[in-house]
Every structure is written in structure tokens, then in C-alpha cells.
């Protein structure tokens, strides 16, 4: 079967998760291609041998532009003789309702995270879909989505089974901190929080630490300037802004403590690194046996989880302890517990049967979609979708005014 992986953009964790689906499908005999707006993770698809095609992002604010995108995308699907589509992200799922009506191609829907708008349920209408987090699953149920049609599959990463050991940090060695994050409006406050904590560890607590910040976005040059100012003030290159890096593993391998959300802490935990979840509200949580299941419910974002009142003090204590006893039984217990949890809940190898069954089920149920497809049906569906979106936007403006 020839399968299209439809990204919104070749960027971020959702694109890499979809790539893991592609690798799994290829291993089981399917031909896989991909499409989306080109960005940083395109290279990972190229390395995996999955052909990529540039298709602009669907945007609710450009109905005429979306019609052109749909036209080009449909031509691509026909040219490639696609038999099934795996679409990720809310916006993609919404507009693939039109694709189903136009071409009759079955679609597997994936919600990888983020907020789900109220109109989603009314548009997608209880089709089977995969969600990556319990938070998204509950949000859909609260919005009236049929619970049996929501399939929670958190496993979406692949790992080198020969895990890197945690490197002991002696008193004559720098404690290496790592943050992997997009440098955009959505993430910038958590990035600045970690930078400030690294500064305080050196300036206020007298620790020898370094912070490597991996990621890019529109704030990259601003953060580089702020980091340079801090480094000049501290007379030491404490904050090192690396920008986009294709080989993130080399940074994970040499880190002692990792900061971030979702994949940015999941991968380091698998490779035996201590991890802190940070969010935009100033919250920070060290991940351990006592809270890992609670943090998982919101995809390691910290949403709806009580924040420790003395987060920085706890971080400072952790750094002090690592200086003395990095390989202590207590530290190893946390590392091994976290790694076992990540392996069980996020290694895609543990969910391959569920994923492949979902793909086959979508293909087997495609006959009714093919029978009721065509240009007229697609146009009617497009109008219906924009009616729902417009109603949602108008009601939001009314609520804002009141």
C-alpha cells in the first residue's frame, strides 16, 4: 500500500513522531512518501529515505489560498497514486475531510498535542483518531467526541537500545545543562526562565554550570544577544546558544540535566539524564517516580500540575548533590525509573501492532468514502467546514466583547 504522511510543517516533535510512523510502515512493506511545508526536520525524512513534497500550510484565515493548496495537494495525491493518508495536527485533520470527499482516500487522523478548538468535533464527526496524550483525549471527550473512537497511543519515539550511561560529575567538572526548544512566541518564556536559572546557579549560588540551548525560531538572535550579555557579565561562556542542530543526540549524550517539554525531556530521560519540565507560567518540576505519571497526563507540559514553591532551590540542591554524588543509589534509582517509564509508554516498538491494526482498519473501511466522493461532495464539505470555523470565530468575538 502506498501511504502519504501529511505534516503541517516539517518542523518540531509532531513531524518527528510522524516520521517514526513512516519508518514503522516502511518496515512492514508499505511504500511511504510525505508532504508538508518545508522546514528543519525535512532532512530527517531525507535521511530515512522517505520522499518529501512541499505543500503549504492550511490556514483558516485564507479560504481562497487553501483552495489552491487543496488543488495542488490533490494533484500530488493522484500523481503518487496514494492509497491512504496519515495526517497529523488539528488543521490537517480538518481539511482532510475535504480530501476524503474529493478523492475518497481513507485518512488516519492524529492529534499530536496543543489545544483542540470546539469546532473540531463538529467537523470531523467522530471519525477514529489517534491522540498522543491523555489531556487531548479528555478534551475531545469533554467536547462531545465519541470516546470509543479516540485511540490513545503515546508510543511514538524510537531509541538506541544501547542507552548511554549517566556520566558521573566530579567536583572538578562542570555540570552540563541542556534545553531543547523552539525559540518562538509559544516557548520563549520557558526558555528565558531556564537561562535565568542557569545565571543564578553561577552568579548567586557559585556553581560551575553551563547551559546549551538547542533550537531555533524568530527569537534566536534576540536570545543570542541576551546570552552574550549574561556571559560578559559572568566573564564566562555559561549560556551557549547552538541554534538548530540536526544531531541533538550529541548534546543529550553529554548533558547531566535536561529541561523542556514532551520529547525534549522524554529522550534525555531514556538516555539516563535527569529531567525538568518547564512551562511558560514559570513552573518547573523535576521528573521522578512520584510525579512522572501525573506529568504524562498533560504530555509533560506541567499544565494543571501543582508547582513546587521552591523550584529554583530544589534545582540548586540537585546540582549540589550531583557535584558530590552523581552516581549515588538515589540518583540511579530516579534515572532507572524514568527510563523504564519512557520505554514502556513511548517506544514505538511497543505499540507497533496497535498502530498497524489502526492503519489496516482505516483501509478496510474506505469503501463507503470512495462511493460518496467527487467534486460536488468536496465543495459542499469545504463550505460546511468554513461555516463551522466562521461560527466559532464570531462566537469568540462576541464572548470577548461581553
VOPAGU-2260 file (C-alpha; in pm, 1 decimal, decimal comma):
REM VOPAGU-2260
SITE   aa  ch    i         X         Y         Z
SITE  UNK   A    0       0,0       0,0       0,0
SITE  UNK   A    1     128,4     348,6     -82,0
SITE  UNK   A    2      87,2     586,5     210,8
SITE  UNK   A    3     117,7     964,7     238,5
SITE  UNK   A    4     245,2    1115,7     563,6
SITE  UNK   A    5      88,4    1462,8     575,5
SITE  UNK   A    6     270,2    1705,7     801,5
SITE  UNK   A    7     153,7    2056,2     865,0
SITE  UNK   A    8     518,4    2157,7     855,0
SITE  UNK   A    9     839,8    1956,7     857,2
SITE  UNK   A   10     918,1    2102,2    1196,8
SITE  UNK   A   11     903,3    2008,1    1564,0
SITE  UNK   A   12     812,9    1698,4    1758,9
SITE  UNK   A   13     491,5    1610,5    1574,3
SITE  UNK   A   14     680,8    1588,8    1244,1
SITE  UNK   A   15     942,8    1360,6    1400,3
SITE  UNK   A   16     670,0    1143,6    1554,6
SITE  UNK   A   17     502,8    1109,3    1214,9
SITE  UNK   A   18     841,4    1010,7    1073,1
SITE  UNK   A   19     853,3     722,8    1323,4
SITE  UNK   A   20     514,6     606,7    1190,6
SITE  UNK   A   21     661,6     621,4     841,2
SITE  UNK   A   22     962,8     411,5     937,6
SITE  UNK   A   23     735,8     154,3    1100,7
SITE  UNK   A   24     508,9     136,4     794,7
SITE  UNK   A   25     808,3     104,7     562,6
SITE  UNK   A   26     947,2    -180,9     773,8
SITE  UNK   A   27     618,5    -363,0     722,9
SITE  UNK   A   28     622,8    -343,0     347,3
SITE  UNK   A   29     439,3     -18,2     270,6
SITE  UNK   A   30     567,3     247,5      32,7
SITE  UNK   A   31     579,6     580,7     216,4
SITE  UNK   A   32     603,5     940,7      93,8
SITE  UNK   A   33     546,0    1266,8     279,3
SITE  UNK   A   34     424,4    1622,8     226,9
SITE  UNK   A   35     409,1    1949,4     417,3
SITE  UNK   A   36     566,2    2292,3     435,6
SITE  UNK   A   37     945,0    2253,5     428,7
SITE  UNK   A   38    1136,1    2330,8     745,0
SITE  UNK   A   39    1406,4    2189,7     970,2
SITE  UNK   A   40    1300,6    1822,5    1001,9
SITE  UNK   A   41    1286,2    1764,4     624,8
SITE  UNK   A   42    1645,0    1643,5     647,2
SITE  UNK   A   43    1543,6    1364,7     885,5
SITE  UNK   A   44    1292,7    1239,4     626,5
SITE  UNK   A   45    1561,6    1254,4     358,4
SITE  UNK   A   46    1797,8    1051,7     577,3
SITE  UNK   A   47    1524,1     791,2     632,0
SITE  UNK   A   48    1477,5     757,3     255,2
SITE  UNK   A   49    1121,1     897,0     259,6
SITE  UNK   A   50    1047,2    1124,8     -36,8
SITE  UNK   A   51     917,0    1470,5      56,7
SITE  UNK   A   52     690,9    1714,9    -126,9
SITE  UNK   A   53     641,8    2084,3     -48,2
SITE  UNK   A   54     278,7    2171,3      28,7
SITE  UNK   A   55     187,9    2499,0     206,5
SITE  UNK   A   56      24,6    2500,3     548,2
SITE  UNK   A   57    -355,8    2513,8     562,1
SITE  UNK   A   58    -461,2    2836,1     736,8
SITE  UNK   A   59    -815,6    2915,7     844,3
SITE  UNK   A   60    -759,3    3284,0     760,7
SITE  UNK   A   61    -705,7    3220,5     389,0
SITE  UNK   A   62   -1002,3    3033,0     239,5
SITE  UNK   A   63    -903,9    3115,4    -120,3
SITE  UNK   A   64    -540,6    3024,1     -60,5
SITE  UNK   A   65    -649,5    2694,3      93,6
SITE  UNK   A   66    -844,0    2612,8    -222,9
SITE  UNK   A   67    -522,4    2646,2    -423,1
SITE  UNK   A   68    -338,2    2432,0    -168,0
SITE  UNK   A   69    -609,6    2165,8    -189,6
SITE  UNK   A   70    -585,1    2168,5    -569,0
SITE  UNK   A   71    -207,4    2120,3    -566,8
SITE  UNK   A   72    -228,4    1859,4    -291,2
SITE  UNK   A   73    -497,1    1660,0    -476,2
SITE  UNK   A   74    -282,3    1660,5    -790,0
SITE  UNK   A   75       7,6    1525,3    -584,4
SITE  UNK   A   76    -206,7    1252,0    -428,8
SITE  UNK   A   77    -332,2    1141,5    -770,3
SITE  UNK   A   78      13,1    1154,0    -929,1
SITE  UNK   A   79     162,2     946,0    -648,6
SITE  UNK   A   80    -136,9     704,5    -654,0
SITE  UNK   A   81    -179,4     736,6    -277,2
SITE  UNK   A   82    -399,1     470,7    -117,0
SITE  UNK   A   83    -407,5     602,1     241,9
SITE  UNK   A   84    -309,8     923,2     420,4
SITE  UNK   A   85    -178,2     963,3     775,8
SITE  UNK   A   86    -248,1    1326,8     869,9
SITE  UNK   A   87    -117,5    1494,1    1183,6
SITE  UNK   A   88    -229,5    1818,8    1355,7
SITE  UNK   A   89    -577,7    1963,0    1405,8
SITE  UNK   A   90    -572,6    2183,4    1095,1
SITE  UNK   A   91    -462,2    1896,9     870,6
SITE  UNK   A   92    -731,6    1668,8    1008,9
SITE  UNK   A   93    -999,8    1930,8     942,2
SITE  UNK   A   94    -904,4    1987,1     576,9
SITE  UNK   A   95    -862,6    1615,2     511,9
SITE  UNK   A   96   -1237,0    1589,3     549,9
SITE  UNK   A   97   -1244,0    1769,6     214,2
SITE  UNK   A   98    -983,0    1530,9      70,8
SITE  UNK   A   99   -1197,2    1233,1     172,5
SITE  UNK   A  100   -1494,9    1384,8      -8,9
SITE  UNK   A  101   -1296,4    1484,3    -318,1
SITE  UNK   A  102   -1089,6    1169,4    -372,5
SITE  UNK   A  103   -1231,4     901,2    -144,6
SITE  UNK   A  104    -886,6     827,2       2,9
SITE  UNK   A  105    -904,1     690,8     360,5
SITE  UNK   A  106    -736,7     905,2     626,0
SITE  UNK   A  107    -580,4     817,4     960,7
SITE  UNK   A  108    -611,9    1122,4    1187,4
SITE  UNK   A  109    -351,1    1203,3    1454,2
SITE  UNK   A  110    -378,5    1475,1    1720,1
SITE  UNK   A  111     -19,3    1520,6    1845,6
SITE  UNK   A  112     -93,3    1784,8    2110,1
SITE  UNK   A  113    -184,2    2151,7    2155,3
SITE  UNK   A  114    -531,2    2295,3    2210,2
SITE  UNK   A  115    -823,7    2143,8    2020,9
SITE  UNK   A  116   -1082,8    2403,9    1907,1
SITE  UNK   A  117   -1450,2    2348,0    1980,5
SITE  UNK   A  118   -1541,2    2320,5    1612,0
SITE  UNK   A  119   -1316,8    2016,4    1561,4
SITE  UNK   A  120   -1575,8    1765,5    1683,1
SITE  UNK   A  121   -1847,9    1916,2    1463,5
SITE  UNK   A  122   -1624,9    1896,6    1155,6
SITE  UNK   A  123   -1452,6    1561,0    1197,8
SITE  UNK   A  124   -1767,9    1399,7    1340,7
SITE  UNK   A  125   -1637,9    1112,3    1548,8
SITE  UNK   A  126   -1401,8     953,7    1299,8
SITE  UNK   A  127   -1148,1     716,9    1450,1
SITE  UNK   A  128    -838,3     909,3    1550,6
SITE  UNK   A  129    -515,0     868,0    1743,7
SITE  UNK   A  130    -413,2    1103,2    2024,0
SITE  UNK   A  131     -70,9    1121,3    2187,1
SITE  UNK   A  132    -181,3    1245,0    2530,8
SITE  UNK   A  133    -448,3    1182,0    2790,9
SITE  UNK   A  134    -504,0    1556,9    2803,0
SITE  UNK   A  135    -611,1    1567,8    2438,0
SITE  UNK   A  136    -822,3    1256,4    2482,9
SITE  UNK   A  137   -1011,2    1414,2    2772,0
SITE  UNK   A  138   -1050,3    1745,6    2587,2
SITE  UNK   A  139   -1217,0    1565,8    2297,1
SITE  UNK   A  140   -1449,9    1373,1    2529,1
SITE  UNK   A  141   -1543,5    1694,2    2711,8
SITE  UNK   A  142   -1625,0    1847,9    2373,6
SITE  UNK   A  143   -1863,4    1565,5    2288,2
SITE  UNK   A  144   -1638,5    1340,0    2081,6
SITE  UNK   A  145   -1730,9     971,2    2091,3
SITE  UNK   A  146   -1495,7     807,3    2341,9
SITE  UNK   A  147   -1469,0     467,9    2161,8
SITE  UNK   A  148   -1337,6     649,0    1852,2
SITE  UNK   A  149   -1043,0     803,6    2038,3
SITE  UNK   A  150    -734,5     580,5    2048,9
SITE  UNK   A  151    -464,7     682,1    2296,7
SITE  UNK   A  152    -125,2     569,8    2166,0
SITE  UNK   A  153     153,4     755,3    2344,9
SITE  UNK   A  154     430,8     541,8    2191,1
SITE  UNK   A  155     582,6     748,9    1910,4
SITE  UNK   A  156     961,7     758,3    1959,8
SITE  UNK   A  157    1244,4     522,4    1871,9
SITE  UNK   A  158    1558,3     481,2    2076,1
SITE  UNK   A  159    1906,0     339,7    2054,7
SITE  UNK   A  160    1866,0      33,5    2274,9
SITE  UNK   A  161    2228,2      62,6    2389,8
SITE  UNK   A  162    2145,7     351,0    2624,5
SITE  UNK   A  163    2421,2     593,3    2715,8
SITE  UNK   A  164    2514,8     575,1    3080,0
SITE  UNK   A  165    2485,5     873,9    3308,2
SITE  UNK   A  166    2826,8    1029,5    3337,0
SITE  UNK   A  167    2939,6    1095,6    3695,4
SITE  UNK   A  168    3004,0    1463,8    3763,9
SITE  UNK   A  169    3306,5    1515,4    3984,4
SITE  UNK   A  170    3377,7    1835,1    4174,9
SITE  UNK   A  171    3631,3    1940,2    3912,9
SITE  UNK   A  172    3379,4    1909,6    3629,4
SITE  UNK   A  173    3113,2    2147,0    3501,5
SITE  UNK   A  174    2750,0    2040,3    3542,7
SITE  UNK   A  175    2612,4    2049,7    3189,3
SITE  UNK   A  176    2254,3    2170,6    3146,1
SITE  UNK   A  177    2060,2    2126,3    2822,7
SITE  UNK   A  178    1740,8    2280,1    2688,1
SITE  UNK   A  179    1588,9    2172,3    2355,4
SITE  UNK   A  180    1314,0    2410,4    2248,5
SITE  UNK   A  181    1170,0    2612,4    1965,3
SITE  UNK   A  182    1256,7    2979,3    2005,2
SITE  UNK   A  183     914,3    3116,6    1917,0
SITE  UNK   A  184     641,9    3311,3    2092,8
SITE  UNK   A  185     484,1    2995,5    2233,5
SITE  UNK   A  186     802,4    2877,8    2409,6
SITE  UNK   A  187    1008,5    3188,3    2477,8
SITE  UNK   A  188     910,0    3242,6    2842,7
SITE  UNK   A  189    1020,6    2893,3    2946,3
SITE  UNK   A  190    1347,6    2944,0    2756,4
SITE  UNK   A  191    1415,9    3267,8    2942,1
SITE  UNK   A  192    1327,9    3100,3    3272,5
SITE  UNK   A  193    1593,9    2832,0    3223,1
SITE  UNK   A  194    1851,2    3087,6    3108,7
SITE  UNK   A  195    1785,2    3292,8    3423,4
SITE  UNK   A  196    1813,6    2985,0    3645,0
SITE  UNK   A  197    2148,3    2896,7    3484,1
SITE  UNK   A  198    2266,4    3251,3    3551,2
SITE  UNK   A  199    2153,3    3232,3    3914,2
SITE  UNK   A  200    2328,0    2897,5    3965,4
SITE  UNK   A  201    2655,8    3064,7    3869,2
SITE  UNK   A  202    2611,7    3421,5    3994,2
SITE  UNK   A  203    2413,2    3362,9    4313,6
SITE  UNK   A  204    2497,4    3005,1    4415,6
SITE  UNK   A  205    2856,5    2987,8    4288,3
SITE  UNK   A  206    2815,5    2666,1    4087,7
SITE  UNK   A  207    3018,6    2571,6    3781,6
SITE  UNK   A  208    2748,3    2502,5    3523,3
SITE  UNK   A  209    2696,9    2553,5    3150,5
SITE  UNK   A  210    2371,5    2565,5    2954,8
SITE  UNK   A  211    2346,3    2454,0    2592,4
SITE  UNK   A  212    2030,3    2583,0    2425,2
SITE  UNK   A  213    1938,1    2386,5    2110,3
SITE  UNK   A  214    1662,0    2508,8    1879,4
SITE  UNK   A  215    1567,1    2792,0    1650,7
SITE  UNK   A  216    1285,7    3032,7    1576,2
SITE  UNK   A  217    1223,4    3402,4    1537,4
SITE  UNK   A  218    1368,7    3478,2    1882,4
SITE  UNK   A  219    1704,9    3314,6    1803,7
SITE  UNK   A  220    1910,0    3629,5    1753,0
SITE  UNK   A  221    1746,2    3805,8    2048,1
SITE  UNK   A  222    1832,0    3511,8    2274,8
SITE  UNK   A  223    2186,9    3504,6    2140,2
SITE  UNK   A  224    2222,9    3873,4    2226,6
SITE  UNK   A  225    2080,6    3821,6    2577,3
SITE  UNK   A  226    2309,7    3521,8    2630,8
SITE  UNK   A  227    2613,0    3720,4    2520,7
SITE  UNK   A  228    2524,8    3993,8    2769,4
SITE  UNK   A  229    2496,4    3738,6    3052,6
SITE  UNK   A  230    2823,4    3569,3    2954,4
SITE  UNK   A  231    3003,3    3904,7    2952,3
SITE  UNK   A  232    2859,4    3984,4    3294,0
SITE  UNK   A  233    2974,5    3645,6    3430,3
SITE  UNK   A  234    3310,5    3657,9    3246,9
SITE  UNK   A  235    3241,3    3304,0    3127,6
SITE  UNK   A  236    3055,5    3137,1    2833,5
SITE  UNK   A  237    2786,2    2993,9    3059,5
SITE  UNK   A  238    2499,2    3020,9    2808,6
SITE  UNK   A  239    2573,8    2867,5    2469,4
SITE  UNK   A  240    2300,6    2916,2    2208,2
SITE  UNK   A  241    2350,3    2644,6    1947,7
SITE  UNK   A  242    2056,5    2717,6    1715,9
SITE  UNK   A  243    1910,9    2434,2    1509,6
SITE  UNK   A  244    2109,5    2110,2    1530,8
SITE  UNK   A  245    2031,2    1800,1    1326,2
SITE  UNK   A  246    2226,9    1579,9    1567,8
SITE  UNK   A  247    2057,7    1651,0    1900,1
SITE  UNK   A  248    2191,0    1325,9    2046,2
SITE  UNK   A  249    2543,7    1462,6    2083,2
SITE  UNK   A  250    2405,4    1724,8    2322,7
SITE  UNK   A  251    2189,9    1476,2    2511,4
SITE  UNK   A  252    2486,1    1240,6    2543,1
SITE  UNK   A  253    2697,9    1499,8    2723,6
SITE  UNK   A  254    2427,4    1657,5    2941,2
SITE  UNK   A  255    2364,0    1595,4    3308,8
SITE  UNK   A  256    2025,4    1771,4    3334,6
SITE  UNK   A  257    1775,1    1840,7    3055,6
SITE  UNK   A  258    1493,7    2099,5    3054,4
SITE  UNK   A  259    1190,7    2126,8    2830,1
SITE  UNK   A  260     855,4    1972,0    2748,0
SITE  UNK   A  261     739,2    1649,3    2585,2
SITE  UNK   A  262    1005,1    1498,9    2353,3
SITE  UNK   A  263    1265,1    1745,0    2484,3
SITE  UNK   A  264    1265,5    1564,8    2820,0
SITE  UNK   A  265    1148,1    1218,5    2709,2
SITE  UNK   A  266    1455,3    1142,4    2500,5
SITE  UNK   A  267    1704,1    1258,9    2765,0
SITE  UNK   A  268    1522,2    1050,6    3029,4
SITE  UNK   A  269    1555,7     740,0    2814,8
SITE  UNK   A  270    1928,4     806,0    2792,2
SITE  UNK   A  271    1966,5     833,0    3170,3
SITE  UNK   A  272    1960,7    1208,2    3218,0
SITE  UNK   A  273    1784,7    1394,6    3495,0
SITE  UNK   A  274    1496,0    1599,4    3355,9
SITE  UNK   A  275    1295,6    1908,3    3447,3
SITE  UNK   A  276     967,6    2005,7    3285,5
SITE  UNK   A  277     933,9    2383,3    3246,9
SITE  UNK   A  278     639,8    2587,9    3122,9
SITE  UNK   A  279     550,6    2941,0    3023,2
SITE  UNK   A  280     388,2    3022,4    3356,8
SITE  UNK   A  281     719,7    2992,3    3540,9
SITE  UNK   A  282     660,6    2638,7    3666,2
SITE  UNK   A  283     934,8    2378,4    3692,1
SITE  UNK   A  284     916,3    2013,5    3803,1
SITE  UNK   A  285    1194,5    1757,8    3839,6
SITE  UNK   A  286    1061,8    1436,8    3684,8
SITE  UNK   A  287    1075,9    1133,5    3909,8
SITE  UNK   A  288     883,6     825,7    4023,3
SITE  UNK   A  289     644,6    1035,6    4236,1
SITE  UNK   A  290     518,1    1262,5    3957,8
SITE  UNK   A  291     602,8    1110,4    3618,7
SITE  UNK   A  292     256,0     962,6    3565,1
SITE  UNK   A  293      89,2    1292,1    3660,1
SITE  UNK   A  294     314,3    1491,4    3427,2
SITE  UNK   A  295     245,2    1244,6    3146,5
SITE  UNK   A  296    -128,9    1320,8    3156,2
SITE  UNK   A  297     -59,8    1663,5    3002,4
SITE  UNK   A  298     223,7    1545,4    2776,9
SITE  UNK   A  299     496,6    1668,0    3013,0
SITE  UNK   A  300     385,8    2028,9    2982,4
SITE  UNK   A  301     316,8    2094,1    3352,0
SITE  UNK   A  302     -38,8    2209,7    3280,1
SITE  UNK   A  303    -274,5    2152,2    3574,3
SITE  UNK   A  304       8,7    2018,4    3792,8
SITE  UNK   A  305      86,8    2190,5    4122,3
SITE  UNK   A  306     423,8    2361,6    4100,1
SITE  UNK   A  307     678,0    2335,0    4383,4
SITE  UNK   A  308     700,7    2663,4    4571,4
SITE  UNK   A  309    1080,2    2648,5    4576,0
SITE  UNK   A  310    1162,7    2519,5    4227,0
SITE  UNK   A  311    1495,4    2700,2    4199,0
SITE  UNK   A  312    1603,8    2593,0    4545,8
SITE  UNK   A  313    1532,3    2231,3    4450,2
SITE  UNK   A  314    1732,2    2270,0    4128,6
SITE  UNK   A  315    2022,7    2422,0    4320,3
SITE  UNK   A  316    2013,5    2129,2    4562,3
SITE  UNK   A  317    2013,4    1882,5    4273,9
SITE  UNK   A  318    2321,0    2049,5    4122,4
SITE  UNK   A  319    2495,4    2043,4    4462,4
SITE  UNK   A  320    2416,2    1674,7    4504,9
SITE  UNK   A  321    2544,4    1591,2    4156,3
SITE  UNK   A  322    2872,2    1760,2    4235,5
SITE  UNK   A  323    2918,9    1522,9    4525,7
SITE  UNK   A  324    2735,0    1203,2    4438,7
SITE  UNK   A  325    2635,7    1191,4    4074,4
SITE  UNK   A  326    2638,3     813,3    4072,3
SITE  UNK   A  327    2463,5     767,1    4407,8
SITE  UNK   A  328    2197,4     499,8    4456,7
SITE  UNK   A  329    1929,3     769,4    4490,9
SITE  UNK   A  330    2019,2     932,2    4157,9
SITE  UNK   A  331    2042,9     598,5    3980,3
SITE  UNK   A  332    1703,1     496,1    4115,7
SITE  UNK   A  333    1541,9     806,3    3962,3
SITE  UNK   A  334    1722,1     757,5    3631,2
SITE  UNK   A  335    1629,6     390,0    3601,2
SITE  UNK   A  336    1267,7     450,5    3699,5
SITE  UNK   A  337    1228,0     732,7    3447,1
SITE  UNK   A  338    1393,3     531,5    3171,3
SITE  UNK   A  339    1168,2     230,2    3230,5
SITE  UNK   A  340     858,7     451,9    3219,5
SITE  UNK   A  341     965,0     621,0    2895,5
SITE  UNK   A  342    1049,0     291,8    2731,2
SITE  UNK   A  343     712,9     136,7    2823,3
SITE  UNK   A  344     497,9     436,4    2725,2
SITE  UNK   A  345     689,5     599,7    2437,3
SITE  UNK   A  346     894,8     341,4    2248,9
SITE  UNK   A  347     701,3     292,5    1923,2
SITE  UNK   A  348     813,6     -71,1    1908,8
SITE  UNK   A  349     577,1    -143,7    2199,6
SITE  UNK   A  350     276,3     -12,4    2004,6
SITE  UNK   A  351     351,0    -133,6    1652,9
SITE  UNK   A  352      62,9    -382,4    1649,2
SITE  UNK   A  353    -189,1    -120,2    1763,0
SITE  UNK   A  354     -65,3     126,5    1500,3
SITE  UNK   A  355     -62,8    -126,1    1215,7
SITE  UNK   A  356    -408,6    -251,8    1313,2
SITE  UNK   A  357    -537,3     107,5    1305,4
SITE  UNK   A  358    -392,3     155,0     955,3
SITE  UNK   A  359    -548,5    -166,1     826,9
SITE  UNK   A  360    -884,5     -82,1     984,7
SITE  UNK   A  361    -887,1     258,6     812,0
SITE  UNK   A  362    -809,8      97,8     477,0
SITE  UNK   A  363   -1071,5    -173,9     522,1
SITE  UNK   A  364   -1341,6      85,4     595,9
SITE  UNK   A  365   -1259,9     302,7     293,3
SITE  UNK   A  366   -1521,3     170,3      50,3
SITE  UNK   A  367   -1804,0     393,3     172,3
SITE  UNK   A  368   -1579,8     700,6     144,5
SITE  UNK   A  369   -1490,6     616,0    -217,1
SITE  UNK   A  370   -1853,8     562,2    -313,2
SITE  UNK   A  371   -1962,2     909,5    -196,2
SITE  UNK   A  372   -1667,8    1116,5    -323,0
SITE  UNK   A  373   -1640,5    1373,5    -601,3
SITE  UNK   A  374   -1600,4    1741,9    -681,7
SITE  UNK   A  375   -1950,9    1838,5    -569,4
SITE  UNK   A  376   -1918,1    1649,7    -242,3
SITE  UNK   A  377   -1578,8    1813,9    -179,9
SITE  UNK   A  378   -1713,7    2163,4    -245,6
SITE  UNK   A  379   -2008,3    2106,4     -12,4
SITE  UNK   A  380   -1772,8    1979,9     258,4
SITE  UNK   A  381   -1542,5    2280,5     216,6
SITE  UNK   A  382   -1837,8    2517,3     261,2
SITE  UNK   A  383   -1953,7    2321,6     566,6
SITE  UNK   A  384   -1609,7    2344,1     725,9
SITE  UNK   A  385   -1584,6    2718,1     676,3
SITE  UNK   A  386   -1934,3    2760,3     815,8
SITE  UNK   A  387   -1819,5    2589,9    1136,9
SITE  UNK   A  388   -1494,7    2786,8    1153,7
SITE  UNK   A  389   -1668,3    3120,9    1090,6
SITE  UNK   A  390   -1929,2    3046,0    1355,4
SITE  UNK   A  391   -1655,3    2963,2    1603,6
SITE  UNK   A  392   -1464,1    3286,1    1530,3
SITE  UNK   A  393   -1777,6    3500,7    1552,1
SITE  UNK   A  394   -1887,0    3347,0    1882,6
SITE  UNK   A  395   -1537,0    3402,4    2019,5
SITE  UNK   A  396   -1550,5    3772,9    1931,1
SITE  UNK   A  397   -1893,5    3805,2    2091,9
SITE  UNK   A  398   -1767,7    3644,6    2413,3
SITE  UNK   A  399   -1460,8    3872,3    2412,1
SITE  UNK   A  400   -1679,1    4184,0    2386,1
SITE  UNK   A  401   -1907,1    4070,3    2666,4
